[in-house]
Amino acid sequence: MRINLLFTIVLLFGIQSIIAQDTSPGDNGGIVVPQVSIKKTAQSMTLDGVLDEPSYFEGSAADHFWQYFPSDSLQANGQTEIYMTYDETYIYVGVKLYSLDNDFITPSLRRDYSMRGNDNVSLVFDTYNDQTNAFLFGMNAHGVRREALLSNGARQRGDFNPSWDNKWEGLVKVYDDHWVAEFQIPFKTIRYAEGSTKWRFNCYRNDTRHNEITSWMNIPQNRIIMDLTYMGDMVWDEPLKKPGKNISLIPYVAGAMTRDFEDLDQTDPDFDFGIGGDAKIGITSGLNLDLTFNPDFSQVEVDRQVTNLDRFEIFFPERRQFFLENADLFGSFGNGRMNPFFSRRIGVALDTATETNVQNTILYGARLSGKINEKLRVGLLNMQTAKQEGNDLPGFNYTVAALEQRVFKRSNVAFVLVNKQAIDAEDFGTTFSKYNRIAGVEYRLATEDNRWSGKATYHQAFTEGNEKMKFSHFGQIQLEERKYRLEWAQLLIGQGYDAEVGFVPRKDILLLSPEVGLNFFPKTGNVSRHNVNLDFRAIYNIGNDGNTIQPDFGLAEWGVEGSWRVSYKNGANLNVQPEFVNVLLFDDFDPTRVQEDDVFLPAGSEYSYANIEVSYNSDRRQKFSYEIRPNIGQFYNGFRTGLQGTATYRYQPFGFIALNVNYNYIELDDPFKPANLWLVGPRIDLTFSKKIFLTTFIQYNNQLDNLNINARFQWRFKPVSDFFLVYTDNYITSPFDQFGTRNRSIVAKVTYWLNL
């Protein structure tokens, strides 16, 4: 298997070398690069939506926008003009956005809106010119703001992180045939190299009045619009200085009342009071130190529940603010099936009595992360959790070190070290590992013209046990052209690759997966694009997991998945996905998770089944929009049909009401009883102003026999300073129990952002 790793690395370096020889420096792979110049001002700037300051017009403008959707070869119908200036403290950006009228759309006044379904503009700054990471700031036509971090070249939707929050100001003014967005962004909010004379820059816009998505840089439609390959240059008139002292304190005070009704020994609510906070210290203009003491994440939005029909753990994204900045530096190693560091493992412990996950208090933490120079990026994270004497568990210290060095124009070599260390382990039992360590190296290919991409990864585990194959390997190579895409991926995870702080739902496997995709762009009609994909996967069981069902390297699972996606010019989408699966079970398994304990598909049984899923997303510009996703077909030795869907009504601009439904009917051979699995999740999102929000989730899941209610009130009384009131309730819904409360809590929390 190590030969596979060597072959992958040689292949990636070979492709990179060939491309590097064929591309002369500075030609950006044949992409024409526009420029905008920005000049320093000495005059006072007023944020009022009126571009009447002469300083805006001393530099050159970014204009002549291109369509990205519904076509990618035409100039925009609704043009946009961008003017910039700056002083010692702020970057000022004035954007003039022409429109047919001023009947603009917004789903609500809540910060961090989604780009689709409303009129908005986004500014993207690649401050280190590395085509890998960038900062995004956006506003919509109602003056609602959003900010995000872009990582990994922003070539996939998962590379967009909207949970990042920071200080900046913006204001919008609407006119009859256009609107103006003014941005005032502190230099202290972003990271950049002192002495910079050029940043890479792009701007993209969703224009519902012309029904088009446009951008300053001409971007082909087979690429995602935030792809950092396609950016122009933002040229400063003089080298940038360090922004001066950059220290922020973010203390909090919180109080909570909780009651566990399933604990018969608890007869009264528990009251808890906590104080803590974070600190942000700018070491250099590109390197930041984050500190946290007794962090509290009670205000973080709850995870949306899912119906689990799979045999393995489901991934949920990180939402806690402390872990978000430069999160890709620590968490982008490997792939979705093999990640050595998953930050949600910190603050979670295993209840040794019930084998379920429970919260584990984080005492303190520190993270040093950012750029040393334009090519070198570093990160060091350390967190300490409290001991849990009730579970006979010690406190744990978590350390993660990461380094990313750019090679060639856009590729990177990266290293990671993850260490989980028990503190005073000798004072506790033997239900835990005293230490767990992962070390890894990764080469990430990204050619300058963005045609070739991929990665080659090798990770080694260092653990107490003597399991075989304590390593993992992932290799991927992809060629993407306008009309087609070719991909090869391979993954090997040894039985001994025990990454306790990572996300590795399945071990002792070798996965091979070729994939091909085709794009068609009709010149007439109401369809913007057809996309056809075919993905084949074969999973082999290596044979070190102790099973006697299959010989070593036997084929454990294989399947073929196809998709045909139709993108309509009105913004709607249709997707048809047929699938065939052949699987051999190594453990007893109940796909419904609602049968009696002695009812399951037995280990050693093999199944072949086919199904099809169709999804349709309607035009999100309408007040009422919906997504519907029916499925039907075989399922193991039986039959499955179901329907997923979301219906949303927008009451502009005060919010929306949405209903999420996931229903599955599963009928397997005797002794299984037919299962009706329901997951119903109404959501009410009210925005009384741009500072006061109320969100209520109601999630009923009969697979878990649970009804969850979560209501979150937020008042942003100052920039990045909030008051939260969070109410959570869980109810038993099993037909064999009376409808009763499981647990209930109410939390009040105040955070305040203080710049020193």
Secondary structure, DSSP 4 states (H G I P E B T S, - for coil): -HHHHHHHHHHHHHHHHHHHHHS-TTSGGG----EEEEEE--S----SS----GGGGTS--B---EEEES-SSSB-SS-EEEEEEE-SSEEEEEEEEE-S-S----S-S-SS--STTS-EEEEEEETTS-SS-EEEEEEETT--EEEEEE-GGG-SGGGEETT-----EEEEEE-SSEEEEEEEEEGGGS---TT--EEEEEEEEEETTTTEEEESS---TTS-TT-TTS-EEEEESSPPPP----EEEEEEEEEEEEEETT-TT--S-EEEEEEEEEEEEESSSSEEEEEEES---TTSPPPPP----SSSPPP-----GGGTTTHHHHH-SSBTTBBS--GGGTTEEE-TTT--EEE--EEEEEEEEEESSSSEEEEEEEEEE--BGGGTB-EEEEEEEEEEEEETTTEEEEEEEEEEEEESGGGS-SSS-SEEEEEEEEEEEE-TTSSEEEEEEEEEEE-SS--S--EEEEEEEEEE-SSEEEEEEEEEE-TT---TTSB----SEEEEEEEEEEEE--SSSSEEEEEEEEEEEEEEE-S-S--SSS-TTEEEEEEEEEEEEEEETTS-EEEEEEEEEEEE-SS-B-SSS-S-TT--BPTT-EEEEEEEEEEEE--TTSSEEEEEEEEEEEETTEEEEEEEEEEEEE-TTSEEEEEEEEEEEEE-STTPPPEEEEEEEEEEEEESSSSEEEEEEEEEETTTTEEEEEEEEEEEEETTEEEEEEEEEEEE--TTS-SEEEEEEEEEEEE--EE-
